[in-house]
Amino acid sequence: MEFGRKLLKEGHMRVLLAIFVLFLLVSSGASGQSIPEVRLMPLPSSVRVETGGGLSITPTFSVGLEGYQDPRMERAVERFLRNVTRRTGLFVSADAVAAEKATLVIHTEHASKPVQELGEDESYVLEVSAAGAKLSAPNPLGILHGLQTFLQLIEVKPAGFAAPAVRIEDSPRFPSRGLMIDVSRHFIYMDTLKRNVDAMEAVKLNVLHLHLSDDQGFRLQSKEFPKLTEMGSDGQFYTEVEMRELIEYASEREIRVVPEFDMPGHSTAWFAGYPALSSGSGPYTIERRWGIFDPAMDPTRDDTYKFLDKFIGEMAAFFPDHYFHIGGDEVNGKQWDANPKIQEFKREHKLKDNQALQEYFTQRVEKIVSKHHKTMVGWDEILSPAMPEDIVIQSWRGQDSLAKAAQQGYRGLLSSGYYLDAMASAAKYYSVDPMSNADAALTPEQQKRILGGEAAAWAEFISDENNESRIWPRAAAVAERLWSPQQTQDVDSMYVRLAAVNQELEQLGLRQRSNLGVMLARMAGTEDIAALRVLAETVEPVSITIREKEAENAGGIQTSDIALDRMVDAVAPESEAARRFSVAVDRWVASNFQDAQAEAEIRGDLVAWRDNDAALQLLLQNSFLLKEISPVSQNLSSLAAAGLQALDYIEKKERGPEAWHTQQIALVQAAAKPTADLNLAIVPAVQKLIDASAK
């Protein structure tokens, strides 16, 4: 999958899309009048904005339960009320009250499953009026989703905080909506994982998939096989106590935790402590580089399966979820080819190639997983006609691969197109649908086998420090794609609501924005980083493929030991400043250069960017971490100056001289080339101004 990831990442281009019209002008059936937008993400199945005014949120706001109740729901209400305080700053009591006295009444029909099951009813109905609110659901899953929707409804009004009068009927499009976090290549600490869980709850993702082992590290304590972490983790791993706490933390928020232990490939960290598992001679140490490596488990020895039986049994008993991920991807087969005993085994068992040998391995492992009462999940490579139909295929190869699996009777999840480490825009992820090109080719029964999808955060260039900025808020765009109706496609609306989610996540305690300031101050050696922030907000990281190629061209190899402390590691994957600037340029051009407000916005940005380099150069030269971005700062200044000149020509209704235009296009082309693994994100919009001035 490493190679597959690179292929997928190559095509990810920055999409600078317009945001101009606010969202969801809902018409009242009675009067036909326009109603102000409601900023919810993911967008519910049905939203009807009612007349009669909204519900004021004051310190007396309260919640009461009726119908089914249990301690977990009571804790959910306490957490919700604390979040109301975070959202508003008001001192709202965290204690529930009697339903007849409550501002928000919660009615639950019955309990959910003791261990959450795929496909449980997650629907809810939320009604808000000036007199109060009611949230109803068949079980606690829907209640927790409805509470998150209510939190998003709260907004600042001239008279105070309020929630608009609405009736919302909501349920997810897909039953499985996940986030995969790779904790193997770079270790992610437990507090950070919990913050991610908080964010997942906020946007209604319901599966946390932990990639717990790979060549670079084995991250979960095994009491049966202690050398897995003693020799394979650099001392960075989760104890059973810590992981049990995370599982409970996620369960409180109705989020399933699915473990992945990669086998038979991507398994060097296993062999550091247990070399007899491998197909080679060893000895082994955990891998520091990235890529696909030769070591793989020996699929011909009974001792391999005895080990896995004991290990999977231990982990199956530990993780309550019904699903168990075995990885199964990217085995290059070189160790198998070099082992005479394995070659003899293939001949004896009439296994024509390494793919057939891996199928043999996967079939035996599936029996072990099934024996321990779990359902096996794996990447595309585990699929073969001999596998039982209850396994789940997670596809990194694309929608066509997913559809073919469904046609063969297998359930599947899409991750292709949702790789957050690819540094693509939210719009790019938003455009990817698990059913693209599949719904027309599949029968209704086959369509049901597509369970949803998972955003993936592979950690070659993700550390604990920048983890949240690499995932959020773009993962919310994936969450909406998996929750909301398929026809929810308005990119402009998505960006409006994504900005609101970004702010709300910070209120929950996430650090996807605040960590930028921390990292910039460390790089600069000072808190005076205003000019540095201006530059940081106009650039975006290159793709992982380009970054690795640049390192190789410079004579270096990226490893897990290299600190992720450069500007490329700190800046957001998508420049909001550049996107806003692009929107203003498009608006001005579309108005035939008559939109004065758009022109003022454009000129203001360009002046600030032109003058920023002079304020920044001394700081850049005084820090070894910042020197490499000096050319980027100079390009920003030069590009902004060119944009201002283009603006002047357009204002005067003069055609820019041909020689000037040629010179500026050369500047644009130079500025468009990545420098210090950064893309200057304003380049396309400035080129539009320069081109317009030449017409």
Beta strands, then each sheet from edge to edge (+ up, - down):
strand 1: 26-27
strand 2: 34-35
strand 3: 46-49
strand 4: 55-56
strand 5: 63-67
strand 6: 104-108
strand 7: 124-129
strand 8: 132-137
strand 9: 155-157
strand 10: 160-163
strand 11: 166-170
strand 12: 176-182
strand 13: 207-214
strand 14: 217-218
strand 15: 256-263
strand 16: 323-327
strand 17: 375-379
strand 18: 392-395
strand 19: 411-414
strand 20: 450-457
strand 21: 539-541
strand 22: 678-680
sheet 1: 1+ 2-
sheet 2: 3+ 11- 7+ 8- 6- 5-
sheet 3: 4+ 10- 9+
sheet 4: 14+ 13- 12- 20- 19- 18- 17- 16- 15-
sheet 5: 21+ 22-
end
